[in-house]
Amino acid sequence: ALLSAYAGGSCWSSAVEVLRKLEAEGGDKVDVTTFSAAMTACERGHAWQQSLHLFNSMRKGGLKLDRVAFNAAISACGKGHLSTRA
């Protein structure tokens, strides 16, 4: 819920900080929804590169990606004018 609030307010650095703390506490607290909320906060805060970094972290971490995660990545590509990557 906290990450979703950050996503709504575009507080991307706070969202990433909370995500990293959750990861440090134990991986079972971090799922695709958590990552997607942080990605959305980054994208809305014009930190599209960070959003794509989180997307790649999800892929490498073996999380099952969903529509929300893909949409956040596509939106980040759009913000970064990377339509060929989307």
C-alpha positions, -999 to +999 in steps of 0.1 A: +000+000+000+028+024+008+045+018-026+011+025-043+009+058-025+044+067-037+034+057-072+004+080-071+025+108-059+055+102-082+079+098-052+100+074-071+132+076-049+111+068-018+094+039-036+128+024-046+141+028-011+111+010+004+115-018-022+152-022-014+144-024+023+118-050+017+142-070-003+168-068+024+143-080+050+134-111+030+125-119-005+091-133+004+078-097+009+087-087-026+065-098-055+056-085-090+030-062-075+056-045-053+080-041-082+053-028-105+043-001-080+079+010-077+082+010-115+051+031-118+064+056-093+097+058-112+079+063-145+056+090-132+085+107-116+103+108-150+129+083-138+123+060-167+158+045-166+152+034-130+119+019-139+135-002-167+163-012-143+136-025-119+119-044-147+152-061-156+158-069-119+124-086-119+132-107-149+166-117-136+151-125-102+127-150-118+095-132-109+066-140-131+059-108-150+023-097-155+004-072-176+009-044-151+047-049-151+049-049-189+027-018-191+049+000-167+080-009-187+063+001-220+053+034-204+088+040-192+101+034-227+077+060-240+089+085-214+124+078-225+115+080-262+126+044-266+098+031-288+120+005-304+127-011-270+090-012-261 
